[in-house]
Amino acid sequence: MKRENILTGSPWEDKMGYCRAVRIGNIIEVSGTVAIVDGEKVKADDAYAQTYNILERIEKVLEDLNVGMKDVIRTRIFTTNISTFEDVARAHAVFFKDVKPTTGFYEISKLVAPEYLVEIEFTAVVQE
């Protein structure tokens, strides 16, 4: 099976040696993704906005692979503050209310920078 790496132009892709997503056959794995915190639409203290931003961006990555959020079978959500659960869950439900992938919600001590509250990984399987 052919391997397809999806790059987004992030300087970290070469620096760390990774890509946003990998597709082999009908399986797609998406790297842990944080929000683009701009201080206006997406703030460092807004878990809902960060989660929504991540999901919007990954929706675009999947569309570029000719698949969609309906193909996501698992999400793994990492947060630095478990009390953000309601906000994160509300944003997750906007995209997955009807899809209902399996998921995990984990509190961790830190993400790569202090302004990030949420990081999400995705697994998708394209239905044939």
N, C-alpha and C positions, 0 to 999 in steps of 0.2 A: 504494500500500500504506500501511496505517496504521502509524504509529510509536507504540510504547508505551515510556515511560520508567518504570523501576522505581526508586523512591526508598526509602531505608531509614531516613530521619530523621537521618542524620549531619549535624552542623552544617557539615561541609565541602562538602556537596552545594550549598548556596546560596552559601557563601563562595567556592568555586572554580568553580561553575557546571558541575557534572557529576552523573551519577546512577550507581547501582550497575550497572544493566544497561539496554540498549536492545534492543528487539525490533522488527524490521521484517520482516513476512512470516514466513518460517520461519528467519530468521537472528537469533541472539542474541549480542551482544557483552557481556562482563562486564568492568567496570573492574578495574584492579589492586586486589587485596584483600590486606590484611595481617591478622594474627591479633588477637584481643582478648586482650592480655597481662594476665592478672589476678594474676600472681605466685604463684598456687597451682596451678591446673590447667594453665595455660599460662604458662611462665616465659620470661624474656628470653634464656636460654641453651639453650633446648630447641627445636631446629629441627623435630623430629618433631611435637611438640605444636602448634607454630605452624602447620605445614603441615596437620595434621589439622583444626585449628580452622577454618582458611580453607576447606578442602574441605567440612566440615560446613555452614558458613554459606552457601556458594554452592549446595550441594545444596538448601537451603531456598529460596533465591532462584529457582532453576530450578523447584522444585515449585510455587511461587507462580505460575509462568508455565505450569503444566500440562505441563512437560517434565521430563526427568531427566538424571542424569549420563551415561546411555547416549547422549544426544544431543550430548555434548561431542565436538568433532572436533579441538580443539587447546587445549593449555595452554602458557603461557609462564611459566616459573618464574625469578624473580630472587632472588639471595641475596647477602648481604654476605660469605659465607665458603663457597667452593666445596667445602671439606672436609666440609660438611654433606650432601653428595650422598646418601650411604647412608641417612641418617635421613629426608631429604625424599622420596627414592625409595620408601622403605618405606611412608610415609604415603600417597603418591600411589597406590601399588599397591592399598591397601585399597579405594579408590573406583574405580580404573580398570584393575585387573588383567585383566578380561575385555573391557573397552571398547577399551582401547589407542588413545587419541587421539594424534595427533602432538604432540610437545612439544619445547621447548627449555629448557635449564638454563644460566643466565647468572650469572656473578659480576659484581657492580657495586660501586662504592665505598661507597655509602650508600643507605639508604632514608630515609623521611621522619622517623624518630626512631630513636635508637640501640638501643632494645629490640626492634626488628623485624629478624628474620633472613631472612624470606622474604616475597615478594609474588608473587601469581599472577594472571594474566589468563586468561580463558576465551573460547572461541568455540564456540557450539553451533548445530547445524542440525537443525531439527525435521523428522523424516521424515514424509512425507505418504502 
